[in-house]
Amino acid sequence: MKAVLTNCLNATKLSTNLTYCMLNDEIQHLIKQQLIVCWEEVTGETDLHDFAGREPSWDEIEELSQRIFDEQFLGVDFKYLQELPNAEHDMKWENQLLFNQDVVLYALLALALNMLWA
């Protein structure tokens, strides 16, 4: 998460009128960093170059992406989390899942808008 914070907009830019492109670039950077964090949590690895150096097959990549989606975006226990009493409710994890889902929706919306304006 430190890498995300060091690349965010600095205070001088925040005092000006931000354009869509400036905001979108920063949000896209945040999304990429979040995807890397999700990948690290699922695989336990910390270096994408090592993973790429192993030259995984397309089937392995698809399987891993499905696993990341299931665990970090869909949340196999998401409905169960919402039904728990407040004392047992893991709101941090639920909010992380919701954030990850919103990230995907934003990325799709931004892609559609960028394709429309291209």
SESE-397339 format. One record per atom (N, C-alpha, C): x, y, z; residue in one letter; chain; atom name. Coordinates in pm, whole numbers, plus 50000, padded with zeros to 5 digits. Layout:
<recs>
c1->X; c2->Y; c3->Z; rest->a; kette->A; atom->CA
...
</recs>
This chain:
<recs>
c1->50081; c2->49882; c3->50000; rest->m; kette->A; atom->N
c1->50000; c2->50000; c3->50000; rest->m; kette->A; atom->CA
c1->50086; c2->50126; c3->50000; rest->m; kette->A; atom->C
c1->50210; c2->50117; c3->50047; rest->k; kette->A; atom->N
c1->50298; c2->50234; c3->50050; rest->k; kette->A; atom->CA
c1->50324; c2->50284; c3->49908; rest->k; kette->A; atom->C
c1->50339; c2->50190; c3->49812; rest->a; kette->A; atom->N
c1->50365; c2->50232; c3->49674; rest->a; kette->A; atom->CA
c1->50249; c2->50313; c3->49620; rest->a; kette->A; atom->C
c1->50128; c2->50278; c3->49658; rest->v; kette->A; atom->N
c1->50011; c2->50352; c3->49611; rest->v; kette->A; atom->CA
c1->50015; c2->50494; c3->49664; rest->v; kette->A; atom->C
c1->50045; c2->50510; c3->49791; rest->l; kette->A; atom->N
c1->50044; c2->50641; c3->49852; rest->l; kette->A; atom->CA
c1->50154; c2->50731; c3->49799; rest->l; kette->A; atom->C
c1->50268; c2->50676; c3->49765; rest->t; kette->A; atom->N
c1->50377; c2->50760; c3->49715; rest->t; kette->A; atom->CA
c1->50351; c2->50808; c3->49574; rest->t; kette->A; atom->C
c1->50267; c2->50741; c3->49497; rest->n; kette->A; atom->N
c1->50240; c2->50782; c3->49361; rest->n; kette->A; atom->CA
c1->50110; c2->50860; c3->49346; rest->n; kette->A; atom->C
c1->50040; c2->50886; c3->49454; rest->c; kette->A; atom->N
c1->49916; c2->50961; c3->49446; rest->c; kette->A; atom->CA
c1->49944; c2->51106; c3->49416; rest->c; kette->A; atom->C
c1->49839; c2->51178; c3->49383; rest->l; kette->A; atom->N
c1->49852; c2->51320; c3->49355; rest->l; kette->A; atom->CA
c1->49915; c2->51392; c3->49473; rest->l; kette->A; atom->C
c1->50004; c2->51487; c3->49441; rest->n; kette->A; atom->N
c1->50061; c2->51563; c3->49552; rest->n; kette->A; atom->CA
c1->49968; c2->51678; c3->49589; rest->n; kette->A; atom->C
c1->49997; c2->51743; c3->49699; rest->a; kette->A; atom->N
c1->49907; c2->51844; c3->49755; rest->a; kette->A; atom->CA
c1->49889; c2->51963; c3->49661; rest->a; kette->A; atom->C
c1->49990; c2->51998; c3->49584; rest->t; kette->A; atom->N
c1->49976; c2->52114; c3->49494; rest->t; kette->A; atom->CA
c1->49877; c2->52086; c3->49383; rest->t; kette->A; atom->C
c1->49872; c2->51965; c3->49335; rest->k; kette->A; atom->N
c1->49776; c2->51931; c3->49230; rest->k; kette->A; atom->CA
c1->49634; c2->51925; c3->49283; rest->k; kette->A; atom->C
c1->49619; c2->51890; c3->49411; rest->l; kette->A; atom->N
c1->49485; c2->51879; c3->49469; rest->l; kette->A; atom->CA
c1->49417; c2->52016; c3->49481; rest->l; kette->A; atom->C
c1->49495; c2->52123; c3->49486; rest->s; kette->A; atom->N
c1->49435; c2->52255; c3->49500; rest->s; kette->A; atom->CA
c1->49391; c2->52313; c3->49366; rest->s; kette->A; atom->C
c1->49422; c2->52247; c3->49257; rest->t; kette->A; atom->N
c1->49381; c2->52295; c3->49124; rest->t; kette->A; atom->CA
c1->49260; c2->52216; c3->49077; rest->t; kette->A; atom->C
c1->49203; c2->52261; c3->48967; rest->n; kette->A; atom->N
c1->49091; c2->52187; c3->48907; rest->n; kette->A; atom->CA
c1->49146; c2->52066; c3->48834; rest->n; kette->A; atom->C
c1->49111; c2->51950; c3->48881; rest->l; kette->A; atom->N
c1->49161; c2->51827; c3->48821; rest->l; kette->A; atom->CA
c1->49077; c2->51791; c3->48700; rest->l; kette->A; atom->C
c1->49142; c2->51744; c3->48598; rest->t; kette->A; atom->N
c1->49071; c2->51700; c3->48479; rest->t; kette->A; atom->CA
c1->49033; c2->51554; c3->48495; rest->t; kette->A; atom->C
c1->48942; c2->51509; c3->48410; rest->y; kette->A; atom->N
c1->48904; c2->51368; c3->48411; rest->y; kette->A; atom->CA
c1->49026; c2->51280; c3->48388; rest->y; kette->A; atom->C
c1->49110; c2->51320; c3->48294; rest->c; kette->A; atom->N
c1->49228; c2->51237; c3->48261; rest->c; kette->A; atom->CA
c1->49323; c2->51224; c3->48380; rest->c; kette->A; atom->C
c1->49344; c2->51335; c3->48453; rest->m; kette->A; atom->N
c1->49433; c2->51328; c3->48569; rest->m; kette->A; atom->CA
c1->49376; c2->51236; c3->48676; rest->m; kette->A; atom->C
c1->49248; c2->51252; c3->48706; rest->l; kette->A; atom->N
c1->49185; c2->51166; c3->48807; rest->l; kette->A; atom->CA
c1->49183; c2->51020; c3->48762; rest->l; kette->A; atom->C
c1->49147; c2->50999; c3->48637; rest->n; kette->A; atom->N
c1->49141; c2->50862; c3->48586; rest->n; kette->A; atom->CA
c1->49277; c2->50795; c3->48591; rest->n; kette->A; atom->C
c1->49383; c2->50867; c3->48556; rest->d; kette->A; atom->N
c1->49518; c2->50809; c3->48562; rest->d; kette->A; atom->CA
c1->49553; c2->50764; c3->48704; rest->d; kette->A; atom->C
c1->49521; c2->50846; c3->48801; rest->e; kette->A; atom->N
c1->49551; c2->50811; c3->48940; rest->e; kette->A; atom->CA
c1->49465; c2->50695; c3->48988; rest->e; kette->A; atom->C
c1->49339; c2->50695; c3->48950; rest->i; kette->A; atom->N
c1->49251; c2->50584; c3->48990; rest->i; kette->A; atom->CA
c1->49296; c2->50455; c3->48923; rest->i; kette->A; atom->C
c1->49334; c2->50460; c3->48797; rest->q; kette->A; atom->N
c1->49384; c2->50342; c3->48728; rest->q; kette->A; atom->CA
c1->49511; c2->50289; c3->48794; rest->q; kette->A; atom->C
c1->49597; c2->50380; c3->48840; rest->h; kette->A; atom->N
c1->49717; c2->50338; c3->48912; rest->h; kette->A; atom->CA
c1->49679; c2->50265; c3->49041; rest->h; kette->A; atom->C
c1->49582; c2->50321; c3->49113; rest->l; kette->A; atom->N
c1->49534; c2->50258; c3->49236; rest->l; kette->A; atom->CA
c1->49477; c2->50119; c3->49207; rest->l; kette->A; atom->C
c1->49402; c2->50107; c3->49098; rest->i; kette->A; atom->N
c1->49344; c2->49978; c3->49060; rest->i; kette->A; atom->CA
c1->49453; c2->49875; c3->49032; rest->i; kette->A; atom->C
c1->49556; c2->49915; c3->48957; rest->k; kette->A; atom->N
c1->49665; c2->49822; c3->48927; rest->k; kette->A; atom->CA
c1->49735; c2->49776; c3->49054; rest->k; kette->A; atom->C
c1->49758; c2->49870; c3->49145; rest->q; kette->A; atom->N
c1->49823; c2->49833; c3->49272; rest->q; kette->A; atom->CA
c1->49735; c2->49739; c3->49353; rest->q; kette->A; atom->C
c1->49606; c2->49764; c3->49353; rest->q; kette->A; atom->N
c1->49514; c2->49678; c3->49428; rest->q; kette->A; atom->CA
c1->49511; c2->49537; c3->49368; rest->q; kette->A; atom->C
c1->49515; c2->49528; c3->49237; rest->l; kette->A; atom->N
c1->49518; c2->49396; c3->49172; rest->l; kette->A; atom->CA
c1->49645; c2->49320; c3->49208; rest->l; kette->A; atom->C
c1->49757; c2->49391; c3->49218; rest->i; kette->A; atom->N
c1->49882; c2->49326; c3->49258; rest->i; kette->A; atom->CA
c1->49872; c2->49276; c3->49401; rest->i; kette->A; atom->C
c1->49812; c2->49356; c3->49489; rest->v; kette->A; atom->N
c1->49793; c2->49314; c3->49628; rest->v; kette->A; atom->CA
c1->49706; c2->49188; c3->49634; rest->v; kette->A; atom->C
c1->49598; c2->49187; c3->49556; rest->c; kette->A; atom->N
c1->49511; c2->49068; c3->49552; rest->c; kette->A; atom->CA
c1->49588; c2->48947; c3->49502; rest->c; kette->A; atom->C
c1->49668; c2->48965; c3->49398; rest->w; kette->A; atom->N
c1->49749; c2->48856; c3->49343; rest->w; kette->A; atom->CA
c1->49845; c2->48804; c3->49450; rest->w; kette->A; atom->C
c1->49911; c2->48895; c3->49523; rest->e; kette->A; atom->N
c1->50005; c2->48854; c3->49627; rest->e; kette->A; atom->CA
c1->49936; c2->48776; c3->49738; rest->e; kette->A; atom->C
c1->49816; c2->48820; c3->49778; rest->e; kette->A; atom->N
c1->49744; c2->48752; c3->49885; rest->e; kette->A; atom->CA
c1->49701; c2->48612; c3->49846; rest->e; kette->A; atom->C
c1->49664; c2->48592; c3->49721; rest->v; kette->A; atom->N
c1->49618; c2->48460; c3->49676; rest->v; kette->A; atom->CA
c1->49735; c2->48367; c3->49650; rest->v; kette->A; atom->C
c1->49840; c2->48418; c3->49585; rest->t; kette->A; atom->N
c1->49951; c2->48331; c3->49547; rest->t; kette->A; atom->CA
c1->50058; c2->48318; c3->49654; rest->t; kette->A; atom->C
c1->50070; c2->48419; c3->49740; rest->g; kette->A; atom->N
c1->50177; c2->48419; c3->49838; rest->g; kette->A; atom->CA
c1->50309; c2->48463; c3->49779; rest->g; kette->A; atom->C
c1->50312; c2->48495; c3->49651; rest->e; kette->A; atom->N
c1->50433; c2->48542; c3->49585; rest->e; kette->A; atom->CA
c1->50438; c2->48694; c3->49591; rest->e; kette->A; atom->C
c1->50558; c2->48750; c3->49576; rest->t; kette->A; atom->N
c1->50571; c2->48895; c3->49582; rest->t; kette->A; atom->CA
c1->50632; c2->48955; c3->49456; rest->t; kette->A; atom->C
c1->50668; c2->48872; c3->49360; rest->d; kette->A; atom->N
c1->50734; c2->48925; c3->49241; rest->d; kette->A; atom->CA
c1->50669; c2->48869; c3->49114; rest->d; kette->A; atom->C
c1->50610; c2->48959; c3->49036; rest->l; kette->A; atom->N
c1->50547; c2->48916; c3->48911; rest->l; kette->A; atom->CA
c1->50651; c2->48869; c3->48808; rest->l; kette->A; atom->C
c1->50772; c2->48925; c3->48816; rest->h; kette->A; atom->N
c1->50876; c2->48884; c3->48721; rest->h; kette->A; atom->CA
c1->50916; c2->48739; c3->48741; rest->h; kette->A; atom->C
c1->50922; c2->48694; c3->48866; rest->d; kette->A; atom->N
c1->50951; c2->48553; c3->48892; rest->d; kette->A; atom->CA
c1->50841; c2->48463; c3->48836; rest->d; kette->A; atom->C
c1->50717; c2->48507; c3->48856; rest->f; kette->A; atom->N
c1->50603; c2->48431; c3->48804; rest->f; kette->A; atom->CA
c1->50609; c2->48424; c3->48651; rest->f; kette->A; atom->C
c1->50635; c2->48537; c3->48587; rest->a; kette->A; atom->N
c1->50644; c2->48539; c3->48440; rest->a; kette->A; atom->CA
c1->50763; c2->48459; c3->48391; rest->a; kette->A; atom->C
c1->50872; c2->48458; c3->48469; rest->g; kette->A; atom->N
c1->50992; c2->48383; c3->48432; rest->g; kette->A; atom->CA
c1->50969; c2->48233; c3->48427; rest->g; kette->A; atom->C
c1->50870; c2->48185; c3->48500; rest->r; kette->A; atom->N
c1->50836; c2->48042; c3->48497; rest->r; kette->A; atom->CA
c1->50758; c2->48005; c3->48371; rest->r; kette->A; atom->C
c1->50717; c2->48108; c3->48295; rest->e; kette->A; atom->N
c1->50640; c2->48089; c3->48172; rest->e; kette->A; atom->CA
c1->50518; c2->47998; c3->48195; rest->e; kette->A; atom->C
c1->50422; c2->48046; c3->48277; rest->p; kette->A; atom->N
c1->50303; c2->47965; c3->48303; rest->p; kette->A; atom->CA
c1->50219; c2->47949; c3->48177; rest->p; kette->A; atom->C
c1->50149; c2->47839; c3->48169; rest->s; kette->A; atom->N
c1->50062; c2->47815; c3->48054; rest->s; kette->A; atom->CA
c1->49938; c2->47904; c3->48065; rest->s; kette->A; atom->C
c1->49868; c2->47920; c3->47954; rest->w; kette->A; atom->N
c1->49747; c2->48001; c3->47954; rest->w; kette->A; atom->CA
c1->49643; c2->47942; c3->48050; rest->w; kette->A; atom->C
c1->49636; c2->47811; c3->48057; rest->d; kette->A; atom->N
c1->49541; c2->47746; c3->48149; rest->d; kette->A; atom->CA
c1->49573; c2->47781; c3->48295; rest->d; kette->A; atom->C
c1->49702; c2->47784; c3->48329; rest->e; kette->A; atom->N
c1->49742; c2->47822; c3->48465; rest->e; kette->A; atom->CA
c1->49704; c2->47966; c3->48496; rest->e; kette->A; atom->C
c1->49723; c2->48053; c3->48398; rest->i; kette->A; atom->N
c1->49688; c2->48194; c3->48417; rest->i; kette->A; atom->CA
c1->49538; c2->48210; c3->48435; rest->i; kette->A; atom->C
c1->49460; c2->48140; c3->48353; rest->e; kette->A; atom->N
c1->49314; c2->48147; c3->48367; rest->e; kette->A; atom->CA
c1->49269; c2->48092; c3->48503; rest->e; kette->A; atom->C
c1->49327; c2->47982; c3->48544; rest->e; kette->A; atom->N
c1->49291; c2->47922; c3->48673; rest->e; kette->A; atom->CA
c1->49325; c2->48017; c3->48788; rest->e; kette->A; atom->C
c1->49441; c2->48079; c3->48780; rest->l; kette->A; atom->N
c1->49483; c2->48173; c3->48884; rest->l; kette->A; atom->CA
c1->49394; c2->48297; c3->48886; rest->l; kette->A; atom->C
c1->49359; c2->48347; c3->48769; rest->s; kette->A; atom->N
c1->49272; c2->48465; c3->48765; rest->s; kette->A; atom->CA
c1->49133; c2->48433; c3->48820; rest->s; kette->A; atom->C
c1->49083; c2->48314; c3->48793; rest->q; kette->A; atom->N
c1->48954; c2->48273; c3->48848; rest->q; kette->A; atom->CA
c1->48961; c2->48261; c3->49000; rest->q; kette->A; atom->C
c1->49072; c2->48208; c3->49049; rest->r; kette->A; atom->N
c1->49091; c2->48194; c3->49193; rest->r; kette->A; atom->CA
c1->49099; c2->48332; c3->49261; rest->r; kette->A; atom->C
c1->49172; c2->48425; c3->49198; rest->i; kette->A; atom->N
c1->49181; c2->48561; c3->49252; rest->i; kette->A; atom->CA
c1->49043; c2->48625; c3->49254; rest->i; kette->A; atom->C
c1->48968; c2->48610; c3->49145; rest->f; kette->A; atom->N
c1->48834; c2->48667; c3->49139; rest->f; kette->A; atom->CA
c1->48744; c2->48608; c3->49247; rest->f; kette->A; atom->C
c1->48746; c2->48476; c3->49260; rest->d; kette->A; atom->N
c1->48661; c2->48409; c3->49359; rest->d; kette->A; atom->CA
c1->48693; c2->48453; c3->49501; rest->d; kette->A; atom->C
c1->48822; c2->48462; c3->49532; rest->e; kette->A; atom->N
c1->48863; c2->48489; c3->49670; rest->e; kette->A; atom->CA
c1->48864; c2->48638; c3->49705; rest->e; kette->A; atom->C
c1->48904; c2->48722; c3->49610; rest->q; kette->A; atom->N
c1->48926; c2->48864; c3->49641; rest->q; kette->A; atom->CA
c1->48816; c2->48958; c3->49591; rest->q; kette->A; atom->C
c1->48732; c2->48911; c3->49499; rest->f; kette->A; atom->N
c1->48629; c2->48999; c3->49444; rest->f; kette->A; atom->CA
c1->48489; c2->48946; c3->49474; rest->f; kette->A; atom->C
c1->48469; c2->48819; c3->49449; rest->l; kette->A; atom->N
c1->48339; c2->48760; c3->49472; rest->l; kette->A; atom->CA
c1->48320; c2->48729; c3->49620; rest->l; kette->A; atom->C
c1->48423; c2->48676; c3->49680; rest->g; kette->A; atom->N
c1->48414; c2->48640; c3->49822; rest->g; kette->A; atom->CA
c1->48322; c2->48520; c3->49840; rest->g; kette->A; atom->C
c1->48381; c2->48405; c3->49858; rest->v; kette->A; atom->N
c1->48301; c2->48283; c3->49867; rest->v; kette->A; atom->CA
c1->48205; c2->48286; c3->49986; rest->v; kette->A; atom->C
c1->48234; c2->48371; c3->50084; rest->d; kette->A; atom->N
c1->48149; c2->48378; c3->50202; rest->d; kette->A; atom->CA
c1->48081; c2->48514; c3->50216; rest->d; kette->A; atom->C
c1->48066; c2->48588; c3->50108; rest->f; kette->A; atom->N
c1->48015; c2->48725; c3->50115; rest->f; kette->A; atom->CA
c1->47874; c2->48732; c3->50172; rest->f; kette->A; atom->C
c1->47784; c2->48650; c3->50121; rest->k; kette->A; atom->N
c1->47647; c2->48650; c3->50173; rest->k; kette->A; atom->CA
c1->47645; c2->48609; c3->50320; rest->k; kette->A; atom->C
c1->47728; c2->48513; c3->50354; rest->y; kette->A; atom->N
c1->47737; c2->48468; c3->50493; rest->y; kette->A; atom->CA
c1->47786; c2->48581; c3->50584; rest->y; kette->A; atom->C
c1->47882; c2->48659; c3->50535; rest->l; kette->A; atom->N
c1->47935; c2->48771; c3->50614; rest->l; kette->A; atom->CA
c1->47826; c2->48870; c3->50650; rest->l; kette->A; atom->C
c1->47739; c2->48898; c3->50555; rest->q; kette->A; atom->N
c1->47634; c2->48997; c3->50577; rest->q; kette->A; atom->CA
c1->47529; c2->48949; c3->50677; rest->q; kette->A; atom->C
c1->47515; c2->48820; c3->50692; rest->e; kette->A; atom->N
c1->47412; c2->48766; c3->50780; rest->e; kette->A; atom->CA
c1->47459; c2->48747; c3->50925; rest->e; kette->A; atom->C
c1->47588; c2->48763; c3->50948; rest->l; kette->A; atom->N
c1->47641; c2->48745; c3->51084; rest->l; kette->A; atom->CA
c1->47598; c2->48859; c3->51175; rest->l; kette->A; atom->C
c1->47584; c2->48831; c3->51305; rest->p; kette->A; atom->N
c1->47557; c2->48940; c3->51399; rest->p; kette->A; atom->CA
c1->47676; c2->49036; c3->51404; rest->p; kette->A; atom->C
c1->47653; c2->49159; c3->51446; rest->n; kette->A; atom->N
c1->47757; c2->49261; c3->51445; rest->n; kette->A; atom->CA
c1->47882; c2->49220; c3->51521; rest->n; kette->A; atom->C
c1->47868; c2->49146; c3->51629; rest->a; kette->A; atom->N
c1->47983; c2->49105; c3->51709; rest->a; kette->A; atom->CA
c1->48077; c2->49013; c3->51630; rest->a; kette->A; atom->C
c1->48024; c2->48937; c3->51536; rest->e; kette->A; atom->N
c1->48105; c2->48843; c3->51458; rest->e; kette->A; atom->CA
c1->48131; c2->48893; c3->51316; rest->e; kette->A; atom->C
c1->48072; c2->49004; c3->51282; rest->h; kette->A; atom->N
c1->48077; c2->49057; c3->51145; rest->h; kette->A; atom->CA
c1->48217; c2->49112; c3->51115; rest->h; kette->A; atom->C
c1->48279; c2->49063; c3->51008; rest->d; kette->A; atom->N
c1->48410; c2->49112; c3->50966; rest->d; kette->A; atom->CA
c1->48387; c2->49224; c3->50864; rest->d; kette->A; atom->C
c1->48363; c2->49343; c3->50914; rest->m; kette->A; atom->N
c1->48330; c2->49456; c3->50826; rest->m; kette->A; atom->CA
c1->48449; c2->49498; c3->50740; rest->m; kette->A; atom->C
c1->48570; c2->49481; c3->50792; rest->k; kette->A; atom->N
c1->48689; c2->49517; c3->50714; rest->k; kette->A; atom->CA
c1->48696; c2->49432; c3->50587; rest->k; kette->A; atom->C
c1->48678; c2->49302; c3->50601; rest->w; kette->A; atom->N
c1->48684; c2->49213; c3->50485; rest->w; kette->A; atom->CA
c1->48567; c2->49240; c3->50390; rest->w; kette->A; atom->C
c1->48448; c2->49262; c3->50446; rest->e; kette->A; atom->N
c1->48332; c2->49292; c3->50362; rest->e; kette->A; atom->CA
c1->48355; c2->49421; c3->50283; rest->e; kette->A; atom->C
c1->48408; c2->49523; c3->50349; rest->n; kette->A; atom->N
c1->48436; c2->49649; c3->50280; rest->n; kette->A; atom->CA
c1->48545; c2->49632; c3->50174; rest->n; kette->A; atom->C
c1->48643; c2->49546; c3->50202; rest->q; kette->A; atom->N
c1->48747; c2->49519; c3->50102; rest->q; kette->A; atom->CA
c1->48688; c2->49453; c3->49978; rest->q; kette->A; atom->C
c1->48599; c2->49357; c3->50000; rest->l; kette->A; atom->N
c1->48533; c2->49291; c3->49886; rest->l; kette->A; atom->CA
c1->48449; c2->49391; c3->49806; rest->l; kette->A; atom->C
c1->48376; c2->49477; c3->49876; rest->l; kette->A; atom->N
c1->48295; c2->49578; c3->49807; rest->l; kette->A; atom->CA
c1->48382; c2->49675; c3->49730; rest->l; kette->A; atom->C
c1->48494; c2->49716; c3->49790; rest->f; kette->A; atom->N
c1->48588; c2->49805; c3->49720; rest->f; kette->A; atom->CA
c1->48641; c2->49738; c3->49594; rest->f; kette->A; atom->C
c1->48683; c2->49613; c3->49607; rest->n; kette->A; atom->N
c1->48735; c2->49540; c3->49490; rest->n; kette->A; atom->CA
c1->48631; c2->49530; c3->49380; rest->n; kette->A; atom->C
c1->48506; c2->49506; c3->49417; rest->q; kette->A; atom->N
c1->48399; c2->49499; c3->49317; rest->q; kette->A; atom->CA
c1->48377; c2->49635; c3->49251; rest->q; kette->A; atom->C
c1->48381; c2->49741; c3->49330; rest->d; kette->A; atom->N
c1->48366; c2->49876; c3->49274; rest->d; kette->A; atom->CA
c1->48481; c2->49911; c3->49181; rest->d; kette->A; atom->C
c1->48601; c2->49864; c3->49214; rest->v; kette->A; atom->N
c1->48719; c2->49887; c3->49130; rest->v; kette->A; atom->CA
c1->48697; c2->49827; c3->48992; rest->v; kette->A; atom->C
c1->48646; c2->49707; c3->48987; rest->v; kette->A; atom->N
c1->48621; c2->49641; c3->48858; rest->v; kette->A; atom->CA
c1->48516; c2->49718; c3->48779; rest->v; kette->A; atom->C
c1->48410; c2->49760; c3->48845; rest->l; kette->A; atom->N
c1->48306; c2->49837; c3->48777; rest->l; kette->A; atom->CA
c1->48359; c2->49969; c3->48724; rest->l; kette->A; atom->C
c1->48442; c2->50038; c3->48804; rest->y; kette->A; atom->N
c1->48501; c2->50163; c3->48758; rest->y; kette->A; atom->CA
c1->48591; c2->50139; c3->48636; rest->y; kette->A; atom->C
c1->48672; c2->50035; c3->48642; rest->a; kette->A; atom->N
c1->48762; c2->50007; c3->48529; rest->a; kette->A; atom->CA
c1->48683; c2->49981; c3->48401; rest->a; kette->A; atom->C
c1->48572; c2->49909; c3->48412; rest->l; kette->A; atom->N
c1->48489; c2->49883; c3->48294; rest->l; kette->A; atom->CA
c1->48423; c2->50012; c3->48243; rest->l; kette->A; atom->C
c1->48376; c2->50096; c3->48334; rest->l; kette->A; atom->N
c1->48316; c2->50222; c3->48295; rest->l; kette->A; atom->CA
c1->48418; c2->50313; c3->48227; rest->l; kette->A; atom->C
c1->48536; c2->50324; c3->48284; rest->a; kette->A; atom->N
c1->48641; c2->50407; c3->48226; rest->a; kette->A; atom->CA
c1->48681; c2->50356; c3->48088; rest->a; kette->A; atom->C
c1->48690; c2->50224; c3->48073; rest->l; kette->A; atom->N
c1->48723; c2->50166; c3->47943; rest->l; kette->A; atom->CA
c1->48616; c2->50201; c3->47840; rest->l; kette->A; atom->C
c1->48490; c2->50189; c3->47879; rest->a; kette->A; atom->N
c1->48381; c2->50223; c3->47787; rest->a; kette->A; atom->CA
c1->48384; c2->50371; c3->47750; rest->a; kette->A; atom->C
c1->48405; c2->50458; c3->47847; rest->l; kette->A; atom->N
c1->48412; c2->50601; c3->47818; rest->l; kette->A; atom->CA
c1->48530; c2->50635; c3->47727; rest->l; kette->A; atom->C
c1->48646; c2->50576; c3->47755; rest->n; kette->A; atom->N
c1->48763; c2->50602; c3->47673; rest->n; kette->A; atom->CA
c1->48746; c2->50552; c3->47530; rest->n; kette->A; atom->C
c1->48676; c2->50440; c3->47513; rest->m; kette->A; atom->N
c1->48652; c2->50388; c3->47380; rest->m; kette->A; atom->CA
c1->48551; c2->50477; c3->47306; rest->m; kette->A; atom->C
c1->48457; c2->50533; c3->47379; rest->l; kette->A; atom->N
c1->48357; c2->50621; c3->47321; rest->l; kette->A; atom->CA
c1->48422; c2->50750; c3->47271; rest->l; kette->A; atom->C
c1->48517; c2->50802; c3->47348; rest->w; kette->A; atom->N
c1->48581; c2->50929; c3->47312; rest->w; kette->A; atom->CA
c1->48695; c2->50912; c3->47214; rest->w; kette->A; atom->C
c1->48739; c2->50790; c3->47191; rest->a; kette->A; atom->N
c1->48854; c2->50767; c3->47102; rest->a; kette->A; atom->CA
c1->48819; c2->50788; c3->46958; rest->a; kette->A; atom->C
</recs>
